[in-house]
Every structure is written in C-alpha cells, then in structure tokens.
Amino acid sequence: MLNDSALLDRVFQALADATRRDMVERLIRGPASVSELARPLAMSLPAVMQHLQVLEACGLVRSGKVGRVRTCHIEPGVLRMAEDWIATQRTSWEHRLDRLGDYLTDYPDVPDQGSTS
Amino acid sequence: MLNDSALLDRVFQALADATRRDMVERLIRGPASVSELARPLAMSLPAVMQHLQVLEACGLVRSGKVGRVRTCHIEPGVLRMAEDWIATQRTSWEHRLDRLGDYLTDYPDVPDQGSTS
C-alpha cells in the first residue's frame, strides 16, 4: 500500500506525459477499450499498453477484461487527490496575499525600504 | 519557448517528487534563501540545488542572487496551469455523472442489462 506522498509522486509522474493526459481526457468522457484508446494515438499497441500500465499503477485508471476486450475506466478519486494538493498550495498563497493586502491597508504610510525620508 | 503541453509535462514532472513538493510548500509561505530551503531537508546542498533547477526549469520557482545569497520565490501562475488541467477533467467527469443522473431520472424503468423480465 502506497502512502499519500508516494501515491502523489506516481500520479504526478503519470500526468507528466501528453499521451497519458490524452488517455485520461478520453476516459473522462466514458469507458473505452484499449483499441479505442489507441486509435487516435500515433504509436504501437504495446506502447499504448505501457502508458496504460503507468496509469493503472497509480490507480488513475482501472481495467477489466471480458472475453478478448479489455475495457478501461477512470478513477476520479486519485485525480482529486492531485487537485487537492495543488489547490491547498493556491489557497495558502492567496491567504498570504490577503494578509499582505491587510498589512498595506493598515499601514499605508510605511516608507519603502531604502527610502531616505 | 515551451508549448502548453510540454510545460505541463515539466510541471507535473517537477511535482512528482516529495522533496520538490516540500520546497514548493515552503516557498508558498514566502521567499526563502537556498540554505533556508535546504535546512529541513536531509540532503546535501548540491542535491537541493538540483531539485531547485527542476523547479526553475518549468517556471514554478524563480530565484535571484544578491551578494552571496540566492533567494527563491514561487510563481503561482504555473501551479495554476496544472490545477486548471486537472479541474477541467473533474468538471467534465461531473457533467458526465449529471447527464447519467438526468437519464436515470427521465427513464427510471429502464431494465438492467441482462434482465429477463
């Protein structure tokens, strides 16, 4: 079982490739077979399978086989985890800007550093 | 100049490492010198510099040197770009669920696949 930090490593690593992001975008629209996933991509089926393995290893995608057809679907919870980490940073940043804004409102006449007045 | 897709590759790659995420979390709280960034990390200064280079290469972090002190600060716009990509996927996913919900509300008596009734 991966801890949250190791899982985030893998999720961001999985998203650090345009082909894998294309596959995620396709699966967000609904489940797809491996050949449907491969169709718009200019690469061999084994290469597509390798990308799929990366997406499955971090839990972004699950797949199941019925007969000869493997169907893939997205697991949005893992994507949400990555979004939450970034959103937490953005919120902290915005709070910092707010505090800076409050400070400048409370002390509008604080001279610039280096001012000689 | 990187296009958006190549930039996203680099940003997600930069975030795919717990040490670099720690550095981003620290810089979100405010600018820091390289030695301040390195202090809580159990690694050599050259290793910290390597991580910093990855963060600078994708524009997540900028740094400037005054005298012997290099000070780093975060560039939140690039982080926002990564968040936007993920948020777009989540929104598309939620719309798909909404459409599915509407369908099930409009046609509540559609039998399950495989039903023999």
Interface residues (C-beta under 8 A of the other chain):
Chain A: S5 A6 L8 D9 R10 V11 F12 Q13 L15 A16 D17 A18 R21 V24 E25 I28 R29 G30 I74 P76 L79 R80 A82 E83 W85 I86 A87 Q89 R90 S92 W93 R96
Chain B: S5 A6 L8 D9 R10 V11 F12 Q13 L15 A16 D17 A18 R21 V24 E25 I28 R29 G30 I74 P76 L79 R80 A82 E83 W85 I86 A87 Q89 R90 S92 W93 R96
